[in-house]
């Protein structure tokens, strides 16, 4: 049986004008999709105020999660699961991705496939 777990980190987009668009808030307790963020307005992306990436002017902000799940093939029970969060930006051939694991370890790279 697969259960839904709460993520270790949630995102917040901060616009140039100071507006903050969090993944979860009182008006959206079930969360919002990152596609709802106005990409051209994003100045910084944060993960639970613990990690921050500045988005250069004209760059496209990036957020995604990579989920890994190990199943026991004999009974389909979940043996382990992990989520790696990524915030960053892409502009032409240039990019910056900050991967953050559930344990707080990080990797800063220009390769979106690094993790």
Secondary structure, 3 states (H helix, E strand, C coil): CCCCCCCCCCEEEEECCCCEEECCECCECCCCCHHHCCHHHEEEEEECCCEEEECCCCCEEEEEEEEEEEECCCCCCEEEEEEEEEEEEEECCEEEEEEEECCCCEEEECCCCCC
